[in-house]
């Protein structure tokens, strides 16, 4: 892949619309792996579970097998409704803010169990300059964030209500540094911040000067 600042708003919107469509297909079938082709062959995708436990997939194959494979298996019926999207064609970035809902009904409220707090995904989009994907737009990187304490709370509520299906119970057992794609901070194969951002390519504000003694 290569950095290409010449992305038009229209083609980013078209690519984003195709992403929303494939998300709905994944939610319908319960197989999130169908989304893998939206990523560049050398894309990176990560998020934080804890200060010293991060997830990071490097390359399309790991994204397919780990990020939207192992990490999403068992979440049948869950859906991630994008509430708002912000597109910056000058930077080739999209930020999507989503709600994470379980599809499992809380008998007390009649509503779905939902992970509270604001969740979202930050994407970098690039036109591919070589290989089988040459000329196509793909995600070069993705970084997610979500409210981990709220996630734990909601999962425990589902467990306490005996509403968790066997597939979800199995998914909840997949945790810890022994799981593929889970790393200690110092051992991560890519940076927490997207690589071009970490490299300072989009620096907006420098550090304040130190006060004189």
N, C-alpha and C positions, 0 to 999 in steps of 0.2 A: 504494500500500500504506500501511497505517498500523499503528502499534504497538498491540497488543492483548494485555494481560497475562492475559486471561481464557481461556486455552487449557487444556483439561483434559488430564490424563495419557492418558486413553483415546484422545482424538482425535489426539494427537501420535503415540501408538503405532500407531494405524491408518494415519496418513500415512507414518510411517517404514516400516511393513511394505510399503506400496505402493511405496516407494522401493527397498527391497531387491528386490522382485519385478521392477521395471522394470530394475534393474541386471542381473539374471540374464537378462532378455530381450535386453538390449543385448549382453551377453557371448555369448549364443547366436548372434545374428545378425551381430555385428561392427559394428552401426550404433548408436553411442551417442547419436545425435541424438534418439532416441525419449524420452530423459529430460528434454528441454527443458521440457515442460509442467509439470514439478514446480517450476519457478522462476517467481517473480513477473515481471511485465513489465519492472520496473525493477531487478531483482536485480543483484548484483555477485558475481563469482567470480574469485578470484585465488590465486596461489602464487608462490614465489620460485625462480628458477633460480640466481641469483647475487646478491650484494649490490647490483649495479647493473643487473641484468636481472630484471624481474618480469613475470609474466603477469597481465593483468586484462581481464576481459570485463564490459561494462556493458550490461545489458538482456538480455532473453530471446533476442533474435535473435543477439546476439554470443555468448552462451553456447552457443546451438545451433550457430552457424557456426564459432566459434573454439575454445571450451573443450572441447566434446564433439564437435567437428567436426574441424578441422585438427589439433588437438593429439592426438586419439585415432585418427585415420585410420592404418591400417597395423598397429594393435596387435591384429590378429585372433588369437583364442585366448588373449589375456591376460585374467586375471581378478583381481579385487580383493575378496578374501574378508574381510568384516567379522568380526574376531575378538572385538570387544567394542563395545558401544554404551552411552553414558551419556546419559540424558534428564533435562533439568531443565525441568519444566513451568512453574515460576515465572518463569524467564527466557525460555522459549520457545526453548531451544537443545538441540541434539543434537551430541554428539561421537562420531564413529565411527572406530575404529582398524582399519586393514586391512593385510593382506599383499598384496604385488603379485607375482603369479606369471605366467610367460610362456606356459605351455602347451607350451614347447619342452623336450624331454628332454635332459639332460646325459648323454652316453654313459658318462662316468666314474663317475657316482653312480647313474644310473637315476632321478634326481629331476628335477623341473622346475627350470629356471633361475629363481631368485627374487631380487628386490631386497631385500637385508637391511636391518635397521634397522626402526624403527616408522614406518609411514605413517598418515596419518589425514586426516579432513575435519571441519571445525567448521561447523555450520549454524545459522542463525537462521531460525526459522519464524514466520510472521505470517499472521493471517487477513486476507484482502484486503477492503477496505472500499468499493471502487468498481470500476467497469468490468465486463468480461465475467467476471472471476474473483471477483466480490463474494461474500463468505461462505466462500470456499474457503481452505484452508491451502496456502501456497506457501513455498518457500525465499526469504527476503529477501536473504540473502547466504550465501556459502560461501567458506571459506579452507582450503586444503590445505597439508600439509607432508609431506616425504619426504626420505630421505637421498640427496642428489644425488651424493656421491662413490661410494656403493654402486650407485646407478643407472648411473653411467658404467662402473663396473667390470663389472657384469653384462652390459651391452650389449656391451662389448668382449670378454667371454668368449664370448658368442653369436657375435660376428663371427669371433673367432679359431677357433672350432670349425666355421666355415662352416655354421652352422645358421640364419642369418638369411634368411627368405624375402624376395623382392623387395619386398613391401609394407612390411616392416619397414625394409629398406634405404632405401626412399623416405622413410619417416617420420623416420628418423635424419638425413636431409639437411635436414629442416625445423628450422632453429635460427637463433638470432640476432635482433637487434633489427629486422630487416627483415620478420619474420614478423608478421602481424596479431595484435594483442593483446599484443605484447612491448614493454615500456617500460623506460626508465631510471627509477630510483627517483623522481627529481625531477619526472618527467613523467607519473606514473601518474594515471589519471582517477578512481581511488578509493583509499582508504587501505589500507595493508598490513593493519592491524588492522581488523576489521569496523567500519563507520561508527559504530554506537551505542556500541561498546566504546571506540573511539578518542575519542569525545566524552565519555567518562567516566561513562556511564549505569550501568555495572556495577562501578565502582571498588571493589576489595576491600581494597587496602592503599595508603596514601599513602606518599610518599617519606619516608625517615628524615630527621629534622631535621639540619641541618649542624652539625658540631662547632664549638664556639666556639673562637676563636683563642687 
